[in-house]
Amino acid sequence: MIQYFDASQVARELVPVEVIAQLHQTLRAEAQAYVFVGAAARDLAVHAPSGTRMVRATRDVDVAVGIQAGTEHDALLRRLGEPTAAPQRVRVSGVDVDVIPFAGGTTDVRLGHSVLDVTGLADAAREPTWVKIADDLTVPVASIAAQAVLKV
């Protein structure tokens, strides 16, 4: 079942729409499987439809991408934005963006000294909620069900 929600009237209050647009443009042009996760996804899939307004402590964006960790991930980071000290993060228009690789059927991904549990990200990307965040922009966001599983 395809889930869709129009958050275009409130998205700018909840998330950095311009940054998400830049990420979407690059990832879509490269035909990458991807889905927005984390607090921005929660705000778009949960708070926007319910009409609640949350004040977030940060304005960062998390995106899971169907690529391998290592050279493929490093190359994508260079194309997306300015490097940072964190191995999964770039800065796009002043906003921190965490790019989490999940390809290859693995459940754990090593990035620098950290190991990330990526269980469920492929499923979240396969069956997202499509959220309209601007007149000409609809992006894949982890569904509410997927977000619950990703938190477990």
C-alpha positions as CSV (number, residue, x, y, z in Angstrom):
1,M,0.0,0.0,0.0
2,I,1.4,3.4,-1.0
3,Q,1.1,5.9,1.8
4,Y,1.1,9.6,0.9
5,F,0.7,12.8,2.9
6,D,0.8,16.5,1.8
7,A,2.9,18.4,4.4
8,S,3.7,21.2,2.1
9,Q,1.8,23.8,4.2
10,V,3.8,23.0,7.3
11,A,7.1,21.4,6.2
12,R,9.2,24.5,6.4
13,E,8.3,24.9,10.1
14,L,9.4,21.3,10.7
15,V,12.4,20.5,8.5
16,P,15.1,22.2,6.4
17,V,13.2,21.8,3.1
18,E,15.9,23.2,0.9
19,V,18.5,20.7,2.3
20,I,16.1,17.8,1.8
21,A,15.5,19.1,-1.8
22,Q,19.3,19.1,-2.5
23,L,19.7,15.6,-1.1
24,H,16.7,14.3,-3.1
25,Q,17.9,15.8,-6.3
26,T,21.4,14.2,-6.0
27,L,20.1,10.8,-4.8
28,R,17.4,10.5,-7.3
29,A,19.7,11.5,-10.2
30,E,22.0,8.7,-9.1
31,A,19.1,6.3,-8.9
32,Q,19.9,5.5,-5.3
33,A,17.4,3.7,-3.0
34,Y,17.0,6.0,-0.1
35,V,14.6,7.1,2.7
36,F,14.6,9.9,5.2
37,V,14.8,8.7,8.8
38,G,15.4,10.2,12.3
39,A,13.7,13.2,13.8
40,A,13.0,14.9,10.4
41,A,11.2,11.8,9.3
42,R,9.3,11.6,12.5
43,D,8.2,15.2,12.2
44,L,7.0,14.7,8.6
45,A,5.2,11.4,9.2
46,V,3.8,11.9,12.7
47,H,3.6,15.6,13.6
48,A,2.7,17.1,10.3
49,P,-0.4,14.9,9.8
50,S,-1.5,15.4,13.4
51,G,-1.1,19.2,13.2
52,T,1.2,19.2,16.2
53,R,4.2,21.5,16.2
54,M,7.4,20.3,17.8
55,V,10.4,22.3,18.6
56,R,13.5,20.2,17.7
57,A,16.8,20.6,19.5
58,T,18.6,20.3,16.2
59,R,17.8,20.8,12.6
60,D,19.9,17.9,11.3
61,V,18.7,15.4,8.7
62,D,19.3,11.7,8.5
63,V,19.0,9.8,5.3
64,A,19.5,6.0,4.7
65,V,20.9,5.1,1.3
66,G,21.2,1.7,-0.4
67,I,24.9,1.8,-0.9
68,Q,27.9,-0.1,0.6
69,A,30.0,1.4,3.4
70,G,33.5,2.3,2.4
71,T,34.6,3.8,-0.9
72,E,31.0,4.0,-2.3
73,H,29.8,5.8,0.8
74,D,32.8,8.1,0.9
75,A,32.3,9.1,-2.7
76,L,28.6,9.9,-2.1
77,L,29.5,12.0,0.9
78,R,31.8,14.1,-1.2
79,R,29.1,14.7,-3.8
80,L,26.5,15.6,-1.2
81,G,28.2,18.3,0.8
82,E,31.1,19.5,2.9
83,P,33.0,16.9,5.0
84,T,32.9,16.9,8.8
85,A,34.9,15.0,11.4
86,A,32.1,12.3,11.7
87,P,32.5,9.5,9.1
88,Q,28.8,9.5,8.2
89,R,28.2,13.2,8.2
90,V,28.4,16.1,5.7
91,R,27.2,19.6,6.0
92,V,24.7,20.8,3.4
93,S,23.9,24.5,3.4
94,G,24.9,24.7,7.0
95,V,22.9,21.7,8.1
96,D,24.4,18.5,9.4
97,V,23.3,15.5,7.3
98,D,24.0,11.9,8.5
99,V,24.2,9.5,5.5
100,I,23.7,5.9,6.6
101,P,24.6,3.1,4.1
102,F,22.5,-0.1,4.3
103,A,23.1,-2.2,1.1
104,G,24.3,-5.7,0.9
105,G,21.9,-7.4,3.3
106,T,24.0,-6.6,6.3
107,T,22.6,-5.6,9.7
108,D,25.8,-3.9,11.0
109,V,27.8,-1.2,9.2
110,R,31.2,0.1,10.5
111,L,31.8,3.8,10.0
112,G,35.0,5.0,11.6
113,H,35.1,3.6,15.1
114,S,31.4,3.1,15.3
115,V,29.2,0.1,14.3
116,L,25.7,1.1,13.3
117,D,22.7,-1.3,13.4
118,V,21.0,-0.8,10.0
119,T,18.4,-3.5,10.5
120,G,15.1,-2.4,8.9
121,L,16.5,0.4,6.7
122,A,16.1,-1.6,3.5
123,D,12.5,-2.4,4.4
124,A,11.9,1.3,5.3
125,A,13.3,2.3,1.9
126,R,11.2,-0.3,0.1
127,E,7.9,0.8,1.6
128,P,8.1,4.5,2.6
129,T,5.5,7.1,3.2
130,W,5.7,9.6,0.4
131,V,5.5,13.1,1.8
132,K,5.0,16.3,-0.2
133,I,7.1,19.0,1.4
134,A,6.9,21.6,-1.4
135,D,4.7,22.2,-4.4
136,D,7.2,20.3,-6.6
137,L,8.8,18.0,-4.1
138,T,7.6,14.6,-2.7
139,V,10.2,12.6,-0.8
140,P,10.3,9.1,0.7
141,V,10.1,9.1,4.5
142,A,10.2,6.1,6.8
143,S,6.7,5.1,7.6
144,I,5.5,5.3,11.2
145,A,5.6,1.6,11.5
146,A,9.2,1.5,10.1
147,Q,10.2,4.3,12.5
148,A,8.9,2.2,15.4
149,V,10.9,-0.8,14.3
150,L,14.0,1.2,13.8
151,K,13.9,2.5,17.4
152,V,13.7,-1.0,18.9
